Amino acid sequence: MNTTALHGLLDYLYGTLSPQNMRWVADHLIEQADKVEPVELKRYTMDEINAMLDEAEANFEAGRGIPHEEVMRRQKEKIARMKSARHAMA
């Protein structure tokens, strides 16, 4: 499920379920999540990490990155939209 769909679902649930029903859903989601087998994380060597960093730096120098300031601006806008949507539902 992508982030947009998840936020839409959460907004719908906040607007339609009572707090008791939301707690029930949350408890069952947690129960199901605990049943999922854990994903084993890959351990990287220092050579692999350095290669990934070199690739990231090359991408940034080639203009294929997003500056920190732009990422932060987008996040602040997203948070403001989410707060506005929640206030509109209240």
C-alpha positions in Angstrom: 0.0 0.0 0.0 1.5 3.4 -0.9 1.6 6.3 1.4 -1.2 8.2 -0.2 -3.6 5.3 0.0 -2.6 4.7 3.6 -3.2 8.3 4.6 -6.6 8.2 2.8 -7.5 5.1 4.7 -6.4 6.5 8.0 -8.4 9.7 7.4 -11.5 7.7 6.5 -11.1 5.5 9.7 -10.6 8.6 11.9 -13.8 10.1 10.5 -15.9 7.0 10.8 -14.8 4.8 13.7 -15.3 5.5 17.4 -12.2 5.5 19.6 -13.2 2.1 20.9 -13.4 0.7 17.4 -10.1 2.3 16.4 -8.5 0.6 19.4 -10.0 -2.8 18.3 -8.6 -2.3 14.7 -5.2 -1.3 16.1 -5.0 -4.3 18.4 -5.8 -6.7 15.6 -3.3 -5.0 13.2 -0.6 -5.3 15.8 -1.5 -9.0 16.4 -1.3 -9.7 12.7 2.0 -7.8 12.3 3.5 -9.9 15.1 2.7 -13.0 13.1 4.7 -11.9 10.1 8.1 -13.5 9.9 10.9 -10.9 10.5 12.9 -9.8 7.5 16.6 -10.5 7.8 18.6 -7.3 7.1 21.5 -7.6 4.8 24.9 -6.8 6.3 27.0 -4.6 4.1 30.8 -4.6 3.9 32.6 -1.3 4.1 33.5 -1.6 0.4 29.8 -1.9 -0.4 28.9 1.1 1.8 31.6 3.2 0.2 30.5 2.2 -3.3 26.9 3.3 -2.4 28.2 6.6 -1.0 30.3 7.2 -4.2 27.2 6.5 -6.3 25.0 8.8 -4.3 27.6 11.6 -4.4 28.0 11.2 -8.2 24.2 11.3 -8.6 24.0 14.5 -6.5 26.9 16.1 -8.5 25.0 15.2 -11.7 21.9 17.0 -10.5 19.9 13.9 -9.7 19.4 14.7 -6.1 16.9 16.9 -4.1 18.5 19.5 -1.9 17.9 19.3 1.8 16.1 22.6 1.9 13.6 21.4 -0.8 12.9 18.1 1.1 12.2 20.1 4.3 9.9 22.5 2.4 7.9 19.6 1.0 7.7 17.9 4.3 6.4 21.1 6.0 3.8 21.6 3.3 2.7 17.9 3.7 2.4 18.3 7.5 0.4 21.5 7.1 -2.0 19.8 4.6 -2.5 16.8 7.0 -3.2 19.1 9.9 -5.6 21.1 7.8 -7.4 18.0 6.7 -7.7 16.7 10.3 -9.1 20.1 11.5 -11.6 20.1 8.7 -12.8 16.6 9.8 -13.2 17.6 13.4 
